[in-house]
Amino acid sequence: MSIRSKKDDKKTEQERVEERREEVLAAGRKFKYPLQWTNHRVVISTILIAFVIIAMLIIGGWLALYRLGRTDDFLFRVTKIFPVPVASVDSHNVPFSDYLMLYRSSITSIERQSSDRFEEGSMDELRAEYKRSALTESEKYTYAMELAEELDITVLDEEVDDEFNRHLKIGGIDRSEEGFVKIIQDNFGLDKSEYERMLYLSLLKSKVEMEIDEKANETAKKVESLLAANNNDYKAVADELGDKINYQETGGLVDSKNIDGGRATEAMKLEPGQSSGRFISLNGDGYYFVKLIKKTDNEVNFVSIGIPFTEFNKRFGALEEEAKISEFIEINNPNAEQN
C-alpha cells in the first residue's frame, strides 16, 4: 500500500501529470547535456585537425616550391589555382605558374626523349640553365604586362586564336587540333589553355616592344624609304645604315621551313626580286625585311634585313640595376658549386 501525504491528495490530476512530466525531463537531461558536450568537443577537435592539415599543406607546399625547387605537374596545377609569386618586378608579382609553364615547356622534351643521353650532372646543369632562363623570361612578361596596362595595350582572344591556328599549320602541315594538342603535351608538357597563355604573353610583349621602341621604328621607316628609292637593293641599304641593322644572305637555297624567325616562310610567298616589306619576327624580338632571290618547291634563297628591338631590354636592365627585381627562389648552378 503506497504512502501518500494529504498534500498529494489535494493535487489535481493535471498537477500530478505536470510533476511527472518534469521528472521525466529531468532524468533525460542527465543524458542530453553530456552528449551535447561530447559533440561540442568533436566539432572543436575536427576544426583543429583541419587547421593542422591545412597548415601542413601550406608549409609543405612552401618548402616544395621555395626551398626544394620542385617543378612537378601537381605543384604546377596548384600554382594555377593559388596565384603565389615566384618573384617581384617593380612591385608587381610574377606568377609562379608562368615560371613553371615556361620551364616545363623547355625541359619536357629533353627529359622525355634525351635524358638517357646525358649524365645526371649534365641534366642538372641543363635544368638549372632552363630554370634561370624561364625565371628571367617570366619576369620580362610581367614587366610587359605592367607596361601594357600603362599604354592601354591589349591582346584579344581572336588574336590568340589566330596565332594558335598559325602554329597549327607551321611547316605547311595540315594538322588537326587534336593532333597538335597531343604534340604540345608530348613536347611541352602543356595543355591547350597553357599553350594559349604562352601565345598571349608573347603577343603582348611584342606589342609593347613595338610601341616603346622608337629607335627600331625610326630605323624601319628609314629602311622602307631607302628600299623604295633604290629598287630594293638590300646591300646598298646595309652599307648605308651599317650596324643599325643586321644584313644576312642565305648564300644558297635553304629549307622553306627553316627556323629563322619566319624569314624563309615569308620569302616563300614572294617572286624573285620581290621584297616583303616590314614584318615582325615570329620570336617577337624585332622587325624583318626579306627579298627573294630564287626558290624551288621546298627551298628558298633570300637576303634579309633585321632590326632588333632594344628598348624593352634596356628598361628591364635598368630595373635590375636599381634592384627593383626580387626573386623568391634560388636557382643552384651546379657549375658554380663546383668552382
Protein Blocks (a to p, Z undefined) as FASTA:
>chain_A
ZZddfklmmpcfklmmmmmmmmmmmmmmmmmmmmmmmmmmmmmmmmmmmmmmmmmmmmmm
mmmmmmnopabfklmmmmmmmccdfbdeehiacdfklmmmmmmmmmmmmmmmmmmmpcfk
lmmmmmmmmmmmmmmmmmmmmmmmmmmmmnopacdfklmmmmmmmmmmgghiacdfklmm
mmmmmmnopafklmmmmmmmmmmmmmmmmmmmmmlmmmmmmmmmmmmmnoopaklmmmmn
mmmbccddehiacdfkbcehhmmmmmmmpcehiaebjaddfklpaccddddfbdcfkbcc
ddddddddfklmmmmmmmmmnopaccfbdcddfklmmZZ
